[in-house]
Amino acid sequence: MTFMLTCPICGRRELHEFLCGGQERGPRPPQEGLSAEAHFRYAQFRSIPPAPQPEWWYHGQGCGVWFKATRNPATNREERPGG
Ligand SMILES: [Zn+2]
């Protein structure tokens, strides 16, 4: 079974056309007063819960657009509104 992803410009395409940019993690912590440990934790630690999560994807073999898609790590399937 091939993992498919939906580019907002090109539509559904096979995964090999994309590069994953990692989890969407929200805003960066403030630069001022951030301890080295807090920065390390922000930059290096990831939690991957077995639930749908937003991720950054790049359509490198297509239109060259970065976009967010929601993938469920438990099923490795894209979750889209309305199915
Ligand atoms: Zn595209």
PDB file of the backbone (N, CA, C, O) and the ligand in Angstrom, with CONECT records:
HET     ZN  A 101       1
ATOM      1  N   MET A   1       0.844  -1.176   0.000  1.00  0.00           N
ATOM      2  CA  MET A   1       0.000   0.000   0.000  1.00  0.00           C
ATOM      3  C   MET A   1       0.890   1.240   0.000  1.00  0.00           C
ATOM      4  O   MET A   1       1.870   1.312   0.742  1.00  0.00           O
ATOM      5  N   THR A   2       0.550   2.186  -0.813  1.00  0.00           N
ATOM      6  CA  THR A   2       1.334   3.400  -0.939  1.00  0.00           C
ATOM      7  C   THR A   2       0.716   4.511  -0.107  1.00  0.00           C
ATOM      8  O   THR A   2      -0.494   4.731  -0.137  1.00  0.00           O
ATOM      9  N   PHE A   3       1.550   5.192   0.619  1.00  0.00           N
ATOM     10  CA  PHE A   3       1.108   6.328   1.403  1.00  0.00           C
ATOM     11  C   PHE A   3       0.909   7.506   0.458  1.00  0.00           C
ATOM     12  O   PHE A   3       1.814   7.881  -0.288  1.00  0.00           O
ATOM     13  N   MET A   4      -0.285   8.082   0.503  1.00  0.00           N
ATOM     14  CA  MET A   4      -0.607   9.219  -0.343  1.00  0.00           C
ATOM     15  C   MET A   4      -0.711  10.475   0.520  1.00  0.00           C
ATOM     16  O   MET A   4      -1.101  10.421   1.686  1.00  0.00           O
ATOM     17  N   LEU A   5      -0.358  11.589  -0.077  1.00  0.00           N
ATOM     18  CA  LEU A   5      -0.438  12.870   0.615  1.00  0.00           C
ATOM     19  C   LEU A   5      -1.082  13.868  -0.339  1.00  0.00           C
ATOM     20  O   LEU A   5      -0.916  13.786  -1.556  1.00  0.00           O
ATOM     21  N   THR A   6      -1.821  14.811   0.240  1.00  0.00           N
ATOM     22  CA  THR A   6      -2.536  15.780  -0.586  1.00  0.00           C
ATOM     23  C   THR A   6      -1.835  17.126  -0.570  1.00  0.00           C
ATOM     24  O   THR A   6      -1.825  17.812   0.452  1.00  0.00           O
ATOM     25  N   CYS A   7      -1.256  17.501  -1.683  1.00  0.00           N
ATOM     26  CA  CYS A   7      -0.663  18.827  -1.850  1.00  0.00           C
ATOM     27  C   CYS A   7      -1.810  19.809  -2.130  1.00  0.00           C
ATOM     28  O   CYS A   7      -2.704  19.499  -2.917  1.00  0.00           O
ATOM     29  N   PRO A   8      -1.791  20.992  -1.494  1.00  0.00           N
ATOM     30  CA  PRO A   8      -2.886  21.943  -1.726  1.00  0.00           C
ATOM     31  C   PRO A   8      -2.906  22.475  -3.161  1.00  0.00           C
ATOM     32  O   PRO A   8      -3.930  22.998  -3.600  1.00  0.00           O
ATOM     33  N   ILE A   9      -1.806  22.354  -3.899  1.00  0.00           N
ATOM     34  CA  ILE A   9      -1.748  22.844  -5.278  1.00  0.00           C
ATOM     35  C   ILE A   9      -2.007  21.698  -6.265  1.00  0.00           C
ATOM     36  O   ILE A   9      -2.805  21.842  -7.191  1.00  0.00           O
ATOM     37  N   CYS A  10      -1.329  20.562  -6.062  1.00  0.00           N
ATOM     38  CA  CYS A  10      -1.321  19.473  -7.053  1.00  0.00           C
ATOM     39  C   CYS A  10      -2.336  18.367  -6.784  1.00  0.00           C
ATOM     40  O   CYS A  10      -2.643  17.583  -7.681  1.00  0.00           O
ATOM     41  N   GLY A  11      -2.862  18.293  -5.555  1.00  0.00           N
ATOM     42  CA  GLY A  11      -3.783  17.211  -5.213  1.00  0.00           C
ATOM     43  C   GLY A  11      -3.039  16.009  -4.656  1.00  0.00           C
ATOM     44  O   GLY A  11      -1.889  16.122  -4.233  1.00  0.00           O
ATOM     45  N   ARG A  12      -3.701  14.856  -4.657  1.00  0.00           N
ATOM     46  CA  ARG A  12      -3.107  13.650  -4.051  1.00  0.00           C
ATOM     47  C   ARG A  12      -1.976  13.103  -4.906  1.00  0.00           C
ATOM     48  O   ARG A  12      -2.100  12.934  -6.118  1.00  0.00           O
ATOM     49  N   ARG A  13      -0.869  12.834  -4.225  1.00  0.00           N
ATOM     50  CA  ARG A  13       0.327  12.308  -4.886  1.00  0.00           C
ATOM     51  C   ARG A  13       0.967  11.275  -3.976  1.00  0.00           C
ATOM     52  O   ARG A  13       0.680  11.226  -2.780  1.00  0.00           O
ATOM     53  N   GLU A  14       1.843  10.441  -4.554  1.00  0.00           N
ATOM     54  CA  GLU A  14       2.539   9.432  -3.757  1.00  0.00           C
ATOM     55  C   GLU A  14       3.608  10.094  -2.885  1.00  0.00           C
ATOM     56  O   GLU A  14       4.170  11.131  -3.236  1.00  0.00           O
ATOM     57  N   LEU A  15       3.869   9.460  -1.738  1.00  0.00           N
ATOM     58  CA  LEU A  15       4.750  10.026  -0.727  1.00  0.00           C
ATOM     59  C   LEU A  15       6.151  10.335  -1.253  1.00  0.00           C
ATOM     60  O   LEU A  15       6.770  11.301  -0.807  1.00  0.00           O
ATOM     61  N   HIS A  16       6.659   9.542  -2.185  1.00  0.00           N
ATOM     62  CA  HIS A  16       8.047   9.737  -2.624  1.00  0.00           C
ATOM     63  C   HIS A  16       8.269  11.116  -3.264  1.00  0.00           C
ATOM     64  O   HIS A  16       9.415  11.521  -3.462  1.00  0.00           O
ATOM     65  N   GLU A  17       7.203  11.831  -3.583  1.00  0.00           N
ATOM     66  CA  GLU A  17       7.347  13.173  -4.150  1.00  0.00           C
ATOM     67  C   GLU A  17       7.602  14.244  -3.090  1.00  0.00           C
ATOM     68  O   GLU A  17       7.909  15.389  -3.421  1.00  0.00           O
ATOM     69  N   PHE A  18       7.474  13.865  -1.804  1.00  0.00           N
ATOM     70  CA  PHE A  18       7.514  14.849  -0.716  1.00  0.00           C
ATOM     71  C   PHE A  18       8.691  14.617   0.225  1.00  0.00           C
ATOM     72  O   PHE A  18       9.248  13.522   0.310  1.00  0.00           O
ATOM     73  N   LEU A  19       9.045  15.689   0.929  1.00  0.00           N
ATOM     74  CA  LEU A  19       9.974  15.608   2.048  1.00  0.00           C
ATOM     75  C   LEU A  19       9.229  16.082   3.285  1.00  0.00           C
ATOM     76  O   LEU A  19       8.476  17.054   3.236  1.00  0.00           O
ATOM     77  N   CYS A  20       9.447  15.381   4.402  1.00  0.00           N
ATOM     78  CA  CYS A  20       8.794  15.784   5.649  1.00  0.00           C
ATOM     79  C   CYS A  20       9.669  16.794   6.367  1.00  0.00           C
ATOM     80  O   CYS A  20      10.871  16.584   6.530  1.00  0.00           O
ATOM     81  N   GLY A  21       9.062  17.892   6.796  1.00  0.00           N
ATOM     82  CA  GLY A  21       9.773  18.937   7.543  1.00  0.00           C
ATOM     83  C   GLY A  21       9.600  18.794   9.039  1.00  0.00           C
ATOM     84  O   GLY A  21      10.084  19.639   9.793  1.00  0.00           O
ATOM     85  N   GLY A  22       8.925  17.751   9.493  1.00  0.00           N
ATOM     86  CA  GLY A  22       8.771  17.512  10.921  1.00  0.00           C
ATOM     87  C   GLY A  22       7.460  18.035  11.467  1.00  0.00           C
ATOM     88  O   GLY A  22       6.627  18.594  10.754  1.00  0.00           O
ATOM     89  N   GLN A  23       7.315  17.829  12.750  1.00  0.00           N
ATOM     90  CA  GLN A  23       6.083  18.216  13.426  1.00  0.00           C
ATOM     91  C   GLN A  23       5.892  19.726  13.402  1.00  0.00           C
ATOM     92  O   GLN A  23       6.851  20.495  13.465  1.00  0.00           O
ATOM     93  N   GLU A  24       4.644  20.124  13.310  1.00  0.00           N
ATOM     94  CA  GLU A  24       4.299  21.518  13.518  1.00  0.00           C
ATOM     95  C   GLU A  24       4.266  21.702  15.027  1.00  0.00           C
ATOM     96  O   GLU A  24       3.461  21.067  15.709  1.00  0.00           O
ATOM     97  N   ARG A  25       5.127  22.560  15.555  1.00  0.00           N
ATOM     98  CA  ARG A  25       5.283  22.639  17.002  1.00  0.00           C
ATOM     99  C   ARG A  25       4.836  23.960  17.600  1.00  0.00           C
ATOM    100  O   ARG A  25       5.118  24.233  18.767  1.00  0.00           O
ATOM    101  N   GLY A  26       4.163  24.763  16.846  1.00  0.00           N
ATOM    102  CA  GLY A  26       3.665  26.009  17.405  1.00  0.00           C
ATOM    103  C   GLY A  26       4.739  27.071  17.464  1.00  0.00           C
ATOM    104  O   GLY A  26       5.807  26.913  16.872  1.00  0.00           O
ATOM    105  N   PRO A  27       4.463  28.157  18.176  1.00  0.00           N
ATOM    106  CA  PRO A  27       5.419  29.271  18.203  1.00  0.00           C
ATOM    107  C   PRO A  27       6.709  28.906  18.928  1.00  0.00           C
ATOM    108  O   PRO A  27       6.722  28.061  19.824  1.00  0.00           O
ATOM    109  N   ARG A  28       7.792  29.560  18.520  1.00  0.00           N
ATOM    110  CA  ARG A  28       9.073  29.357  19.199  1.00  0.00           C
ATOM    111  C   ARG A  28       9.020  29.980  20.587  1.00  0.00           C
ATOM    112  O   ARG A  28       8.280  30.937  20.812  1.00  0.00           O
ATOM    113  N   PRO A  29       9.806  29.439  21.523  1.00  0.00           N
ATOM    114  CA  PRO A  29       9.864  30.069  22.842  1.00  0.00           C
ATOM    115  C   PRO A  29      10.586  31.407  22.737  1.00  0.00           C
ATOM    116  O   PRO A  29      11.346  31.621  21.792  1.00  0.00           O
ATOM    117  N   PRO A  30      10.364  32.312  23.688  1.00  0.00           N
ATOM    118  CA  PRO A  30      11.040  33.618  23.627  1.00  0.00           C
ATOM    119  C   PRO A  30      12.556  33.452  23.683  1.00  0.00           C
ATOM    120  O   PRO A  30      13.069  32.585  24.391  1.00  0.00           O
ATOM    121  N   GLN A  31      13.270  34.292  22.928  1.00  0.00           N
ATOM    122  CA  GLN A  31      14.731  34.213  22.876  1.00  0.00           C
ATOM    123  C   GLN A  31      15.365  34.728  24.171  1.00  0.00           C
ATOM    124  O   GLN A  31      16.348  34.168  24.656  1.00  0.00           O
ATOM    125  N   GLU A  32      14.794  35.792  24.719  1.00  0.00           N
ATOM    126  CA  GLU A  32      15.362  36.421  25.915  1.00  0.00           C
ATOM    127  C   GLU A  32      15.082  35.564  27.139  1.00  0.00           C
ATOM    128  O   GLU A  32      13.948  35.144  27.368  1.00  0.00           O
ATOM    129  N   GLY A  33      16.111  35.309  27.914  1.00  0.00           N
ATOM    130  CA  GLY A  33      15.945  34.601  29.162  1.00  0.00           C
ATOM    131  C   GLY A  33      15.753  33.101  29.025  1.00  0.00           C
ATOM    132  O   GLY A  33      15.451  32.430  30.012  1.00  0.00           O
ATOM    133  N   LEU A  34      15.919  32.562  27.836  1.00  0.00           N
ATOM    134  CA  LEU A  34      15.742  31.126  27.638  1.00  0.00           C
ATOM    135  C   LEU A  34      17.025  30.397  28.053  1.00  0.00           C
ATOM    136  O   LEU A  34      18.106  30.695  27.543  1.00  0.00           O
ATOM    137  N   SER A  35      16.902  29.457  28.964  1.00  0.00           N
ATOM    138  CA  SER A  35      18.090  28.729  29.414  1.00  0.00           C
ATOM    139  C   SER A  35      18.565  27.777  28.313  1.00  0.00           C
ATOM    140  O   SER A  35      17.807  27.414  27.414  1.00  0.00           O
ATOM    141  N   ALA A  36      19.815  27.391  28.407  1.00  0.00           N
ATOM    142  CA  ALA A  36      20.378  26.451  27.430  1.00  0.00           C
ATOM    143  C   ALA A  36      19.597  25.133  27.459  1.00  0.00           C
ATOM    144  O   ALA A  36      19.362  24.529  26.413  1.00  0.00           O
ATOM    145  N   GLU A  37      19.199  24.694  28.639  1.00  0.00           N
ATOM    146  CA  GLU A  37      18.447  23.447  28.747  1.00  0.00           C
ATOM    147  C   GLU A  37      17.078  23.573  28.084  1.00  0.00           C
ATOM    148  O   GLU A  37      16.638  22.666  27.377  1.00  0.00           O
ATOM    149  N   ALA A  38      16.402  24.710  28.318  1.00  0.00           N
ATOM    150  CA  ALA A  38      15.083  24.916  27.714  1.00  0.00           C
ATOM    151  C   ALA A  38      15.198  24.960  26.190  1.00  0.00           C
ATOM    152  O   ALA A  38      14.348  24.418  25.484  1.00  0.00           O
ATOM    153  N   HIS A  39      16.258  25.610  25.685  1.00  0.00           N
ATOM    154  CA  HIS A  39      16.464  25.664  24.234  1.00  0.00           C
ATOM    155  C   HIS A  39      16.731  24.265  23.684  1.00  0.00           C
ATOM    156  O   HIS A  39      16.186  23.883  22.648  1.00  0.00           O
ATOM    157  N   PHE A  40      17.570  23.507  24.380  1.00  0.00           N
ATOM    158  CA  PHE A  40      17.883  22.140  23.952  1.00  0.00           C
ATOM    159  C   PHE A  40      16.614  21.295  23.900  1.00  0.00           C
ATOM    160  O   PHE A  40      16.399  20.551  22.943  1.00  0.00           O
ATOM    161  N   ARG A  41      15.768  21.411  24.938  1.00  0.00           N
ATOM    162  CA  ARG A  41      14.536  20.631  24.962  1.00  0.00           C
ATOM    163  C   ARG A  41      13.623  21.014  23.795  1.00  0.00           C
ATOM    164  O   ARG A  41      13.029  20.143  23.159  1.00  0.00           O
ATOM    165  N   TYR A  42      13.512  22.311  23.516  1.00  0.00           N
ATOM    166  CA  TYR A  42      12.665  22.746  22.411  1.00  0.00           C
ATOM    167  C   TYR A  42      13.196  22.212  21.080  1.00  0.00           C
ATOM    168  O   TYR A  42      12.429  21.740  20.241  1.00  0.00           O
ATOM    169  N   ALA A  43      14.524  22.293  20.894  1.00  0.00           N
ATOM    170  CA  ALA A  43      15.124  21.949  19.605  1.00  0.00           C
ATOM    171  C   ALA A  43      15.254  20.444  19.380  1.00  0.00           C
ATOM    172  O   ALA A  43      15.176  19.983  18.241  1.00  0.00           O
ATOM    173  N   GLN A  44      15.452  19.672  20.451  1.00  0.00           N
ATOM    174  CA  GLN A  44      15.823  18.270  20.285  1.00  0.00           C
ATOM    175  C   GLN A  44      14.757  17.247  20.657  1.00  0.00           C
ATOM    176  O   GLN A  44      14.735  16.155  20.090  1.00  0.00           O
ATOM    177  N   PHE A  45      13.882  17.572  21.587  1.00  0.00           N
ATOM    178  CA  PHE A  45      12.925  16.559  22.049  1.00  0.00           C
ATOM    179  C   PHE A  45      11.636  16.610  21.247  1.00  0.00           C
ATOM    180  O   PHE A  45      11.083  17.679  20.990  1.00  0.00           O
ATOM    181  N   ARG A  46      11.173  15.435  20.858  1.00  0.00           N
ATOM    182  CA  ARG A  46       9.913  15.322  20.142  1.00  0.00           C
ATOM    183  C   ARG A  46       9.078  14.261  20.837  1.00  0.00           C
ATOM    184  O   ARG A  46       9.602  13.253  21.312  1.00  0.00           O
ATOM    185  N   SER A  47       7.811  14.491  20.889  1.00  0.00           N
ATOM    186  CA  SER A  47       6.921  13.430  21.331  1.00  0.00           C
ATOM    187  C   SER A  47       6.042  13.089  20.133  1.00  0.00           C
ATOM    188  O   SER A  47       5.527  13.978  19.455  1.00  0.00           O
ATOM    189  N   ILE A  48       5.884  11.836  19.890  1.00  0.00           N
ATOM    190  CA  ILE A  48       5.064  11.397  18.768  1.00  0.00           C
ATOM    191  C   ILE A  48       3.915  10.564  19.328  1.00  0.00           C
ATOM    192  O   ILE A  48       4.005   9.338  19.390  1.00  0.00           O
ATOM    193  N   PRO A  49       2.851  11.222  19.729  1.00  0.00           N
ATOM    194  CA  PRO A  49       1.711  10.474  20.257  1.00  0.00           C
ATOM    195  C   PRO A  49       1.023   9.703  19.130  1.00  0.00           C
ATOM    196  O   PRO A  49       1.031  10.146  17.981  1.00  0.00           O
ATOM    197  N   PRO A  50       0.431   8.558  19.452  1.00  0.00           N
ATOM    198  CA  PRO A  50      -0.261   7.770  18.402  1.00  0.00           C
ATOM    199  C   PRO A  50      -1.622   8.378  18.076  1.00  0.00           C
ATOM    200  O   PRO A  50      -2.658   7.725  18.195  1.00  0.00           O
ATOM    201  N   ALA A  51      -1.595   9.618  17.671  1.00  0.00           N
ATOM    202  CA  ALA A  51      -2.828  10.344  17.334  1.00  0.00           C
ATOM    203  C   ALA A  51      -2.500  11.305  16.201  1.00  0.00           C
ATOM    204  O   ALA A  51      -1.337  11.665  16.019  1.00  0.00           O
ATOM    205  N   PRO A  52      -3.500  11.728  15.439  1.00  0.00           N
ATOM    206  CA  PRO A  52      -3.247  12.654  14.333  1.00  0.00           C
ATOM    207  C   PRO A  52      -2.514  13.901  14.808  1.00  0.00           C
ATOM    208  O   PRO A  52      -2.831  14.463  15.857  1.00  0.00           O
ATOM    209  N   GLN A  53      -1.526  14.324  14.018  1.00  0.00           N
ATOM    210  CA  GLN A  53      -0.750  15.511  14.377  1.00  0.00           C
ATOM    211  C   GLN A  53      -0.387  16.283  13.112  1.00  0.00           C
ATOM    212  O   GLN A  53      -0.172  15.682  12.059  1.00  0.00           O
ATOM    213  N   PRO A  54      -0.318  17.602  13.207  1.00  0.00           N
ATOM    214  CA  PRO A  54       0.071  18.406  12.040  1.00  0.00           C
ATOM    215  C   PRO A  54       1.574  18.311  11.796  1.00  0.00           C
ATOM    216  O   PRO A  54       2.370  18.343  12.734  1.00  0.00           O
ATOM    217  N   GLU A  55       1.946  18.195  10.537  1.00  0.00           N
ATOM    218  CA  GLU A  55       3.357  18.126  10.144  1.00  0.00           C
ATOM    219  C   GLU A  55       3.576  19.036   8.939  1.00  0.00           C
ATOM    220  O   GLU A  55       2.659  19.315   8.167  1.00  0.00           O
ATOM    221  N   TRP A  56       4.822  19.489   8.803  1.00  0.00           N
ATOM    222  CA  TRP A  56       5.220  20.258   7.629  1.00  0.00           C
ATOM    223  C   TRP A  56       5.686  19.305   6.540  1.00  0.00           C
ATOM    224  O   TRP A  56       6.437  18.367   6.810  1.00  0.00           O
ATOM    225  N   TRP A  57       5.237  19.546   5.293  1.00  0.00           N
ATOM    226  CA  TRP A  57       5.645  18.737   4.149  1.00  0.00           C
ATOM    227  C   TRP A  57       6.035  19.650   3.001  1.00  0.00           C
ATOM    228  O   TRP A  57       5.472  20.731   2.831  1.00  0.00           O
ATOM    229  N   TYR A  58       7.004  19.205   2.217  1.00  0.00           N
ATOM    230  CA  TYR A  58       7.504  19.974   1.079  1.00  0.00           C
ATOM    231  C   TYR A  58       7.311  19.139  -0.192  1.00  0.00           C
ATOM    232  O   TYR A  58       7.753  17.993  -0.261  1.00  0.00           O
ATOM    233  N   HIS A  59       6.654  19.718  -1.187  1.00  0.00           N
ATOM    234  CA  HIS A  59       6.422  18.979  -2.427  1.00  0.00           C
ATOM    235  C   HIS A  59       7.608  19.200  -3.356  1.00  0.00           C
ATOM    236  O   HIS A  59       7.525  19.974  -4.310  1.00  0.00           O
ATOM    237  N   GLY A  60       8.704  18.519  -3.073  1.00  0.00           N
ATOM    238  CA  GLY A  60       9.967  18.700  -3.782  1.00  0.00           C
ATOM    239  C   GLY A  60       9.924  18.240  -5.232  1.00  0.00           C
ATOM    240  O   GLY A  60      10.584  18.835  -6.083  1.00  0.00           O
ATOM    241  N   GLN A  61       9.165  17.198  -5.530  1.00  0.00           N
ATOM    242  CA  GLN A  61       9.080  16.712  -6.918  1.00  0.00           C
ATOM    243  C   GLN A  61       7.784  17.171  -7.567  1.00  0.00           C
ATOM    244  O   GLN A  61       7.244  16.516  -8.459  1.00  0.00           O
ATOM    245  N   GLY A  62       7.307  18.303  -7.099  1.00  0.00           N
ATOM    246  CA  GLY A  62       6.081  18.867  -7.649  1.00  0.00           C
ATOM    247  C   GLY A  62       6.197  20.375  -7.707  1.00  0.00           C
ATOM    248  O   GLY A  62       7.099  20.915  -8.347  1.00  0.00           O
ATOM    249  N   CYS A  63       5.282  21.051  -7.037  1.00  0.00           N
ATOM    250  CA  CYS A  63       5.184  22.508  -7.150  1.00  0.00           C
ATOM    251  C   CYS A  63       6.164  23.269  -6.269  1.00  0.00           C
ATOM    252  O   CYS A  63       6.308  24.481  -6.432  1.00  0.00           O
ATOM    253  N   GLY A  64       6.855  22.588  -5.326  1.00  0.00           N
ATOM    254  CA  GLY A  64       7.822  23.274  -4.478  1.00  0.00           C
ATOM    255  C   GLY A  64       7.199  24.079  -3.355  1.00  0.00           C
ATOM    256  O   GLY A  64       7.796  25.046  -2.882  1.00  0.00           O
ATOM    257  N   VAL A  65       6.005  23.695  -2.919  1.00  0.00           N
ATOM    258  CA  VAL A  65       5.313  24.420  -1.851  1.00  0.00           C
ATOM    259  C   VAL A  65       5.443  23.668  -0.529  1.00  0.00           C
ATOM    260  O   VAL A  65       5.341  22.442  -0.480  1.00  0.00           O
ATOM    261  N   TRP A  66       5.675  24.442   0.557  1.00  0.00           N
ATOM    262  CA  TRP A  66       5.596  23.897   1.911  1.00  0.00           C
ATOM    263  C   TRP A  66       4.160  24.003   2.368  1.00  0.00           C
ATOM    264  O   TRP A  66       3.508  25.019   2.123  1.00  0.00           O
ATOM    265  N   PHE A  67       3.650  22.973   3.030  1.00  0.00           N
ATOM    266  CA  PHE A  67       2.292  23.012   3.549  1.00  0.00           C
ATOM    267  C   PHE A  67       2.194  22.097   4.765  1.00  0.00           C
ATOM    268  O   PHE A  67       3.069  21.267   5.012  1.00  0.00           O
ATOM    269  N   LYS A  68       1.110  22.266   5.517  1.00  0.00           N
ATOM    270  CA  LYS A  68       0.871  21.405   6.666  1.00  0.00           C
ATOM    271  C   LYS A  68      -0.156  20.347   6.287  1.00  0.00           C
ATOM    272  O   LYS A  68      -1.159  20.632   5.633  1.00  0.00           O
ATOM    273  N   ALA A  69       0.122  19.120   6.715  1.00  0.00           N
ATOM    274  CA  ALA A  69      -0.829  18.016   6.557  1.00  0.00           C
ATOM    275  C   ALA A  69      -0.909  17.302   7.897  1.00  0.00           C
ATOM    276  O   ALA A  69       0.046  17.302   8.675  1.00  0.00           O
ATOM    277  N   THR A  70      -2.039  16.705   8.151  1.00  0.00           N
ATOM    278  CA  THR A  70      -2.228  15.976   9.401  1.00  0.00           C
ATOM    279  C   THR A  70      -2.096  14.486   9.129  1.00  0.00           C
ATOM    280  O   THR A  70      -2.843  13.911   8.337  1.00  0.00           O
ATOM    281  N   ARG A  71      -1.115  13.868   9.812  1.00  0.00           N
ATOM    282  CA  ARG A  71      -0.858  12.438   9.636  1.00  0.00           C
ATOM    283  C   ARG A  71      -1.052  11.740  10.969  1.00  0.00           C
ATOM    284  O   ARG A  71      -0.725  12.286  12.023  1.00  0.00           O
ATOM    285  N   ASN A  72      -1.585  10.530  10.912  1.00  0.00           N
ATOM    286  CA  ASN A  72      -1.743   9.721  12.114  1.00  0.00           C
ATOM    287  C   ASN A  72      -0.588   8.725  12.155  1.00  0.00           C
ATOM    288  O   ASN A  72      -0.548   7.815  11.327  1.00  0.00           O
ATOM    289  N   PRO A  73       0.363   8.866  13.100  1.00  0.00           N
ATOM    290  CA  PRO A  73       1.509   7.949  13.151  1.00  0.00           C
ATOM    291  C   PRO A  73       1.103   6.504  13.420  1.00  0.00           C
ATOM    292  O   PRO A  73       1.842   5.583  13.070  1.00  0.00           O
ATOM    293  N   ALA A  74      -0.043   6.293  14.027  1.00  0.00           N
ATOM    294  CA  ALA A  74      -0.490   4.927  14.326  1.00  0.00           C
ATOM    295  C   ALA A  74      -0.879   4.181  13.053  1.00  0.00           C
ATOM    296  O   ALA A  74      -0.716   2.964  12.967  1.00  0.00           O
ATOM    297  N   THR A  75      -1.391   4.910  12.068  1.00  0.00           N
ATOM    298  CA  THR A  75      -1.840   4.270  10.825  1.00  0.00           C
ATOM    299  C   THR A  75      -0.989   4.702   9.627  1.00  0.00           C
ATOM    300  O   THR A  75      -1.083   4.109   8.553  1.00  0.00           O
ATOM    301  N   ASN A  76      -0.169   5.725   9.808  1.00  0.00           N
ATOM    302  CA  ASN A  76       0.645   6.332   8.757  1.00  0.00           C
ATOM    303  C   ASN A  76      -0.228   6.833   7.596  1.00  0.00           C
ATOM    304  O   ASN A  76       0.178   6.800   6.434  1.00  0.00           O
ATOM    305  N   ARG A  77      -1.413   7.286   7.936  1.00  0.00           N
ATOM    306  CA  ARG A  77      -2.331   7.817   6.933  1.00  0.00           C
ATOM    307  C   ARG A  77      -2.599   9.291   7.191  1.00  0.00           C
ATOM    308  O   ARG A  77      -2.577   9.771   8.324  1.00  0.00           O
ATOM    309  N   GLU A  78      -2.850   9.980   6.099  1.00  0.00           N
ATOM    310  CA  GLU A  78      -3.222  11.380   6.191  1.00  0.00           C
ATOM    311  C   GLU A  78      -4.660  11.469   6.676  1.00  0.00           C
ATOM    312  O   GLU A  78      -5.523  10.706   6.241  1.00  0.00           O
ATOM    313  N   GLU A  79      -4.905  12.399   7.571  1.00  0.00           N
ATOM    314  CA  GLU A  79      -6.262  12.647   8.074  1.00  0.00           C
ATOM    315  C   GLU A  79      -6.722  13.954   7.446  1.00  0.00           C
ATOM    316  O   GLU A  79      -6.087  14.994   7.625  1.00  0.00           O
ATOM    317  N   ARG A  80      -7.813  13.899   6.720  1.00  0.00           N
ATOM    318  CA  ARG A  80      -8.313  15.104   6.063  1.00  0.00           C
ATOM    319  C   ARG A  80      -9.729  15.397   6.511  1.00  0.00           C
ATOM    320  O   ARG A  80     -10.515  14.481   6.752  1.00  0.00           O
ATOM    321  N   PRO A  81     -10.060  16.689   6.624  1.00  0.00           N
ATOM    322  CA  PRO A  81     -11.432  17.028   7.000  1.00  0.00           C
ATOM    323  C   PRO A  81     -12.411  16.396   6.009  1.00  0.00           C
ATOM    324  O   PRO A  81     -12.241  16.523   4.796  1.00  0.00           O
ATOM    325  N   GLY A  82     -13.388  15.745   6.504  1.00  0.00           N
ATOM    326  CA  GLY A  82     -14.393  15.122   5.663  1.00  0.00           C
ATOM    327  C   GLY A  82     -13.946  13.800   5.061  1.00  0.00           C
ATOM    328  O   GLY A  82     -14.611  13.263   4.174  1.00  0.00           O
ATOM    329  N   GLY A  83     -12.801  13.262   5.545  1.00  0.00           N
ATOM    330  CA  GLY A  83     -12.345  11.962   5.066  1.00  0.00           C
ATOM    331  C   GLY A  83     -11.299  12.103   4.063  1.00  0.00           C
ATOM    332  O   GLY A  83     -10.798  11.103   3.550  1.00  0.00           O
TER     333      GLY A  83
HETATM  334 ZN    ZN A 101       2.367  20.328  -5.187  1.00  0.00          ZN2+
END
